[in-house]
Every structure is written in structure tokens, then in C-alpha cells.
Amino acid sequence: MHNLEHLLVILSERIRQSGNDELADAASELIGVSMTYVPDSVDDAVAGELNDRWSRQYLPPVREYRKLYVIQDPASGHLKIGKAFDPEDRLSQFQTGTPHQLTILHTHSCEDDEEAPALETMVHRILAEHRVRGEWFNVTLDQTMAAIAQARAQRSTEQAEQYRIITNL
């Protein structure tokens, strides 16, 4: 789906919500036609530029958030649980300081600026009794995944509670 088609879908839904079903149906028909369109002329360059301009103007930018990652040191079996925008780059930073081939076992893409730091703190707290040093833990991947799931559930519960408090004010 092109960005222009995405805009048409949003427009169609907003028109439908306003109660103008006839216009919303027309917009939906336009979406269907635009999805079958195959560029084949010089004018398509103009359409592409228009699509790009509208996308920049009307669609929010796609943003990357930090990821939670799990790196393993095969020599010790220890796992490092941390956060980074680019876990592969982070891995290469650690790799220069060790003779062993470190491996990323898991990454979790976060959905906002606060999720990675919050999850990292919660997972570290959950696994505290297994801490070797800093962000390194003597745990299995299954234990780590369970801790991440527990931290995500806890964070969701906390967010729901905050929402409940805010909406009851």
C-alpha cells in the first residue's frame, strides 16, 4: 500500500465516522482503484513526488525506538540484558573487548521512548538474584524470556492503572 492509499484509508474512515456513508463509499472505491494502479508513464514521476510530499505533510514520521536485547557469552553462558537503538552495533562494541564470539539471542522492539528503559529495569530487578555483574546474568534464555514477559505484563498493568487514575479525575 502506497502512502497515498494509506491517506485515503484514513480519510475514508474519518468520513464514515462523520456519518457521510455515501462519500465514504466513494473514497473506498477510489482506494480500490488506486491499489490496482501500475505506474507506466512520465506523469507517474509527478504522482510519486506528490505521494512523497503528502506523506511527509500528513503522515507521522516512522520512528525507531530502542530495543531490549539479550546477548550471550558462549564461554561463560552468561546473558547480558540491555537496551540500544541498534543491538548489532552494541554487540560489535562488546565484541572488541572479548575473545569469544558473542551472540544476540533475542531482541524486543519497543513501542515508545520509555518502554526499553522500563523493561530493562524491571527485568534486571526480576533476575537480581542471578546477577553476575552489571547487566550480565547467569540465567537461561527461557528464564530471561519469562522475565521479559513478566515485565511487559507488569508495565501494561501499571499503564492501565495510570490511565484509570487519569480518566477518573
Summary of the structure (lengths in Angstrom):
residues: 169
radius of gyration: 23.5
end to end distance: 41.1
largest distance: 67.2
contacts: 425
relative contact order: 0.10
helix: 57%
strand: 14%
